[in-house]
Amino acid sequence: MKVNEMVQIRKGSNLGILIHEEIITGTIVKVNKKSIRVRMTHVKYATNGKITREYDINEEATFAFWKTVDRQHGTASIYKNNKYGIIEITH
């Protein structure tokens, strides 16, 4: 994980047969031991995989380290922000 690395922030919900997702694209601007700061530039909303809304933004937020998980291709660090969602960075 480095400064200027592109990341995707994800948040979603499942309401019966409808799956809603919010995907925010951003760039890491600062890396600390227990958090990262991200400048967010683009938002997409999707329902059942189909994009329903898309727009540009210019916001920054801090994502705190939450936990490390084992994945099929190695370990991943998960950072979260209550307003925006989670970032998963694979090592």
C-alpha positions as CSV (number, residue, x, y, z in Angstrom):
1,M,0.0,0.0,0.0
2,K,1.5,3.3,-1.2
3,V,0.6,6.9,-1.6
4,N,-1.1,7.5,-5.0
5,E,-2.3,3.9,-5.1
6,M,-5.9,3.6,-6.5
7,V,-8.5,2.0,-4.3
8,Q,-12.2,1.1,-4.4
9,I,-14.4,1.7,-1.4
10,R,-17.4,-0.6,-1.2
11,K,-20.7,-0.5,0.6
12,G,-23.8,-2.6,-0.1
13,S,-27.0,-4.1,1.1
14,N,-29.3,-6.9,0.2
15,L,-33.1,-6.3,0.3
16,G,-34.7,-9.6,-0.6
17,I,-34.0,-10.0,-4.3
18,L,-32.5,-6.5,-4.8
19,I,-28.7,-6.1,-4.3
20,H,-27.6,-2.5,-3.9
21,E,-23.9,-1.5,-4.1
22,E,-22.1,1.8,-3.8
23,I,-18.6,1.8,-5.3
24,I,-16.3,4.8,-4.7
25,T,-13.0,5.2,-6.5
26,G,-10.2,7.1,-4.9
27,T,-6.5,7.5,-4.3
28,I,-4.5,7.0,-1.1
29,V,-3.0,10.4,-0.1
30,K,-1.5,9.4,3.3
31,V,-0.5,6.2,5.0
32,N,-0.2,5.8,8.8
33,K,0.4,2.8,11.0
34,K,-3.3,2.3,11.8
35,S,-5.1,4.3,9.1
36,I,-5.1,5.6,5.6
37,R,-6.4,8.8,4.1
38,V,-8.2,8.6,0.8
39,R,-9.2,11.3,-1.7
40,M,-12.4,10.1,-3.3
41,T,-13.1,11.1,-6.9
42,H,-15.9,9.0,-8.4
43,V,-19.1,7.2,-7.2
44,K,-21.2,4.5,-8.9
45,Y,-24.5,3.1,-7.6
46,A,-25.6,-0.3,-8.9
47,T,-28.7,-2.4,-8.4
48,N,-28.4,-6.1,-9.3
49,G,-25.1,-5.4,-11.1
50,K,-26.6,-2.6,-13.3
51,I,-25.3,0.9,-12.9
52,T,-28.1,3.2,-11.8
53,R,-26.3,6.4,-11.0
54,E,-22.8,7.7,-11.5
55,Y,-21.1,11.1,-10.6
56,D,-17.8,12.7,-9.6
57,I,-16.9,13.9,-6.1
58,N,-14.0,15.6,-4.4
59,E,-13.8,14.5,-0.8
60,E,-11.2,13.1,1.6
61,A,-11.8,10.7,4.5
62,T,-9.7,8.6,7.0
63,F,-10.2,4.9,7.0
64,A,-9.2,3.1,10.2
65,F,-7.5,-0.3,10.2
66,W,-10.2,-2.8,11.2
67,K,-8.7,-6.3,10.8
68,T,-6.6,-8.7,8.8
69,V,-8.2,-11.7,7.0
70,D,-6.8,-14.7,5.2
71,R,-7.9,-14.9,1.5
72,Q,-7.3,-17.6,-1.1
73,H,-4.4,-15.5,-2.6
74,G,-2.8,-14.3,0.7
75,T,-3.8,-12.0,3.5
76,A,-5.7,-8.8,3.2
77,S,-5.9,-5.7,5.5
78,I,-9.4,-4.2,5.8
79,Y,-9.9,-0.5,6.6
80,K,-13.3,1.0,7.3
81,N,-15.1,4.3,7.6
82,N,-18.6,4.3,8.9
83,K,-19.9,6.8,6.3
84,Y,-18.2,5.5,3.2
85,G,-17.6,1.7,3.6
86,I,-14.6,-0.6,3.5
87,I,-11.3,-0.9,1.6
88,E,-9.7,-4.3,1.3
89,I,-6.0,-4.2,0.4
90,T,-4.4,-7.6,-0.5
91,H,-0.7,-8.2,0.4
